[in-house]
Amino acid sequence: MITLRRLSILILVLSLTLPIAAPVLADTSYTVQPGDTLTKIATRFNVTTEALIQANNLKNANAIQIGQTLVIPDGSAPAAQPASTGPQTYIVQNGDSLFRIASKFNVTVDALIAANNLTSNTLRPGQTLIIPGSTPAPVATITNAVGSVYDRISGPQSFVNRVKAGLDWLQAHDADAYNRVDTYVTTITPSPYSDRAQAAPLPGGGCLVRALARRNMSAQMVAALLYHEASHCYQFAAVGVLTSKEAEVYAYSEQIAFMERNNFPKDTLDFYRKVLDYYASQPDDGKYIPPPDF
C-alpha cells in the first residue's frame, strides 16, 4: 500500500511539473473539386492566388487536378518580413525582379526605385538594394497618383480615353483586379493587330501590353482585356515564361473568373469559355498556338 501510494503521488507531481505542449496552428488543406480554379479557391478561403501558388510550390498555376490536395496558408499568419521597419539592405539573387523583392519585403516597387535612385527595372545579381521601411496602404482606397497605370498609356487620344474608361471601371468595380493591372503592366500602347492583344515581358518583371480598344468596345470589356493581359504579366514576374498553352489557359481562366464575379453577360462568358476550351485542348508541346477562328 505504501509503495502504491508513493507511486500515485509521484505520477501526480510529474503531471503537474511536465510542460504541456502548445497547440500548433496548421495550415488548412483543401481537395480540388470539379470547376475549381486557383482564383475561386483563393476567394473561398480569403487568401491571394499568389499565396496559394507559393504555399504549394506550383510551377504551373493552371495544372491543378480534381482530387488534388492543396495547402491553404493561414491568412492570419504574420508576413515573413516586418511590415514597418527602418531601411535595410538586400543582395539581388538570380531570377530576382523589383516586383518579387518588393513583395518579399512588403514595400512598393516605386518605393524601391526611389530608395535606390534606379533609372530602369533592370537588376543584376550581387547588386545591393536599400529596402525602405514600409507603411501598408489602405486596400479599399485607390487614387490616380503620378506613376500609376493611368500615366503609362500611350497612343492616340481616342485610344487613351478608351483605356482610361476601362481603368475607371476597374477602380469602381474590382479593386483587386485594378491593383494587378497597376502593379504588373508597365506600358500600355495601341495593338498592332485588329482582333487581339498581347503582353511582352520586360526586364525586371514588368510587361508591355499592346491593348485592343476598339470604338465599339465597352469600358467593362476593356477592363476584362486589361486584366487578362495583367495576368500574363503576373506569370512572367512570378513564374517565368510558360508554354503558349499554359500561358493562355491561365490568363483566360483568370479572365473568366474576373468576368463571373463582375456579372458579365452570359453570352460573353460562354464565348470566352469556348476560347478557354480551345486552348485547353491544344497539345502542350511549347509551340505557338494561333488564336481560335470563331
WOKA-V572783 format. One record per helix or strand of 2 or more residues. SS is the DSSP state (h for helix, s for strand). FROM is the first residue (numbers start at 0). TO is the last residue. Records with the same first field share a line. If there is no record, write none. Layout:
SS->FROM-TO / FROM-TO
This chain:
h->1-16 / 37-43 / 48-54 / 97-103 / 108-115 / 148-151 / 156-172 / 174-183 / 218-237 / 243-260 / 265-279
s->27-30 / 68-71 / 87-90 / 127-130 / 184-189 / 197-200 / 206-210
